[in-house]
Amino acid sequence: MTAISIRGLVKTYGATRAVDGLDLDIETGEVFALLGPNGAGKSTTVEILEGFRDRDAGEVSVLGADPARADRLWRNRIGIVLQSSSGLDLLTPREILTSTAKTYAAPRAVDDVVAAVGLEEKADSRIAGLSGGQRRRLDVGLGIIGRPELVFLDEPTTGFDPQARRDFWGLIRGLAAEGTTILLTTHYLDEAEQLADRVGVIAAGRLLALDTPANLGGRASEEATVTWLDEASGRHTEKTSTPTELVTRLAEQYHGEVPELVVSRPTLEDTYLRLIAPHVGQGSEPIAEEVPA
Ligand SMILES: Nc1ncnc2c1ncn2[C@@H]1O[C@H](COP(=O)(O)OP(=O)(O)OP(=O)(O)O)[C@@H](O)[C@H]1O
């Protein structure tokens, strides 16, 4: 079943075509990561799907409804992670989670959410005293307290320390295991690789590539790089489509362990940067001066 369907979506701001004819389907239960450089149109797309922004053209369906005309019942089925805890400085995370939970029909238990986002120690402290990363955890907690079927996460781990990011990934995997559909935007390629079933890369409001993280842009069939250190001749690097064969040959040559052996394939970040390269800095390149002959 399709949770989100987008056909020919267009959004313009003055002369800027922020979203320029986007087509995309996201399946129920899928974790989908939308990737793209700054200004690619990710937030605009997500805000249209959330019903917070009007579109200029195209068809959009989210959980079977058009977000531009959706009602409160529909809104209760989706979870949105906003930068919402600002302005609530005198309250505590537990207070704001408890009052938000009351607006939903079947909310999660406040204690469960506090634990899921790792805010146990700060649950009863004023929000004013929370760090940036702790506030973001609260935002995530507010986004999931209503037990939504679909969660929108716009750059959810910005400002998280490495441990908090790992904890958050565990939380997302848990939601996905319960069947929650998740649409995530992120600039962290490792996050997309860890979490997403599929990724979509957009630039200038258009979809450039759509695949699993492992296959994006033909990644799975790209050559591997094998490096090793030879005591006599120094470091060697070879690109090959048959790395096992090369490593087997090296193992024979060195009679066992190959010194400082590394076998690597292009990372998702390498592939992503290659995909977006033609679209980055468009229009902002300095005009080269003509050199007189
Ligand atoms: N309210 C607005 N008014 C005018 N232009 C806007 C507005 N919101 C976004 N834009 C423009 O639309 C384009 C897409 O912006 P958007 O915020 O959707 O990109 P993004 O992919 O989410 O970027 P980032 O990764 O920086 O968050 C940009 O050129 C941006 O300047």
The ligand as an SDF file (V2000), in Angstrom:
LIG
                    3D

 31 33  0  0  0  0  0  0  0  0999 V2000
    9.2560   30.9260    2.3220 N   0  0  0  0  0  0  0  0  0  0  0  0
   10.0900   31.0060    1.2880 C   0  0  0  0  0  0  0  0  0  0  0  0
   10.1350   32.1170    0.5130 N   0  0  0  0  0  0  0  0  0  0  0  0
   10.9480   32.2100   -0.5460 C   0  0  0  0  0  0  0  0  0  0  0  0
   11.7890   31.2280   -0.9400 N   0  0  0  0  0  0  0  0  0  0  0  0
   11.7930   30.0970   -0.2100 C   0  0  0  0  0  0  0  0  0  0  0  0
   10.9550   29.9230    0.9350 C   0  0  0  0  0  0  0  0  0  0  0  0
   11.1830   28.6780    1.4520 N   0  0  0  0  0  0  0  0  0  0  0  0
   12.1290   28.1170    0.6660 C   0  0  0  0  0  0  0  0  0  0  0  0
   12.4960   28.9490   -0.3320 N   0  0  0  0  0  0  0  0  0  0  0  0
   13.4830   28.6690   -1.4090 C   0  0  0  0  0  0  0  0  0  0  0  0
   13.0990   27.4480   -2.0310 O   0  0  0  0  0  0  0  0  0  0  0  0
   14.2380   26.6380   -2.3040 C   0  0  0  0  0  0  0  0  0  0  0  0
   14.0770   25.2810   -1.6100 C   0  0  0  0  0  0  0  0  0  0  0  0
   14.1680   25.4760   -0.1850 O   0  0  0  0  0  0  0  0  0  0  0  0
   13.9790   24.2860    0.8700 P   0  0  0  0  0  0  0  0  0  0  0  0
   13.9910   24.8970    2.2240 O   0  0  0  0  0  0  0  0  0  0  0  0
   12.8030   23.4820    0.4750 O   0  0  0  0  0  0  0  0  0  0  0  0
   15.3050   23.4490    0.6100 O   0  0  0  0  0  0  0  0  0  0  0  0
   15.9400   22.2610    1.4700 P   0  0  0  0  0  0  0  0  0  0  0  0
   16.2780   21.2020    0.4780 O   0  0  0  0  0  0  0  0  0  0  0  0
   15.0590   21.8950    2.5850 O   0  0  0  0  0  0  0  0  0  0  0  0
   17.2820   22.9480    1.9940 O   0  0  0  0  0  0  0  0  0  0  0  0
   18.1330   22.7130    3.3820 P   0  0  0  0  0  0  0  0  0  0  0  0
   18.9060   21.4570    3.1760 O   0  0  0  0  0  0  0  0  0  0  0  0
   19.0250   23.9230    3.3740 O   0  0  0  0  0  0  0  0  0  0  0  0
   17.1700   22.6930    4.5180 O   0  0  0  0  0  0  0  0  0  0  0  0
   15.4450   27.4540   -1.8680 C   0  0  0  0  0  0  0  0  0  0  0  0
   15.9410   28.1280   -2.9900 O   0  0  0  0  0  0  0  0  0  0  0  0
   14.8740   28.4150   -0.8540 C   0  0  0  0  0  0  0  0  0  0  0  0
   15.6300   29.6000   -0.8280 O   0  0  0  0  0  0  0  0  0  0  0  0
  1  2  1  0
  2  3  1  0
  2  7  2  0
  3  4  2  0
  4  5  1  0
  5  6  2  0
  6  7  1  0
  6 10  1  0
  7  8  1  0
  8  9  2  0
  9 10  1  0
 10 11  1  0
 11 12  1  0
 11 30  1  0
 12 13  1  0
 13 14  1  0
 13 28  1  0
 14 15  1  0
 15 16  1  0
 16 17  2  0
 16 18  1  0
 16 19  1  0
 19 20  1  0
 20 21  2  0
 20 22  1  0
 20 23  1  0
 23 24  1  0
 24 25  2  0
 24 26  1  0
 24 27  1  0
 28 29  1  0
 28 30  1  0
 30 31  1  0
M  END
$$$$
